[in-house]
Amino acid sequence: PREELIRSVLEPSNRILGEFHMTIIETADGKVLQGLVKSDTPEAFELIDAEGKVHKFAPKDIESKIKSNLSLMPNGLKDGMTVEEFADIIAFLEGLKQQPK
C-alpha cells in the first residue's frame, strides 16, 4: 500500500524483509564490506554492495559475518527533496508493482 511505501522511504530500517537485511563481513585480510547476500554456499559467498557490485569470496577467507538491522537504503532521502519530488518518487515506486496477469 501507498502508506507502507511512504513509511519505508521515510524509515528504511523500520521493517526489512529477510532477504534485504544488510550483512557486514570482515575478510581474513581485514577488509570490511557490507551489502546483500547474493549466495552463500560451501563453495562461495557472494555479497552485492550498495553500488550493485558483486564481491565473491571463498568461505575460508571470511573472518566474520554479521547480519545488520540497518537497511541499505540510507535514512534522510527526503531531506533534499521538495514535496513534489517526494510524491514523484512514491508514484514511481508504486508503478514498479507487478501487475496481476
Secondary structure, DSSP 8 states (H G I E B T S, - for coil): -HHHHHHHHHSTTSS--GGG--EEEEETTS-EEEEEEEEE-SS-EEEE-TTS-EEEE-GGGEEEEEE-SS-SS-TTGGGG--HHHHHHHHHHHHHTS----
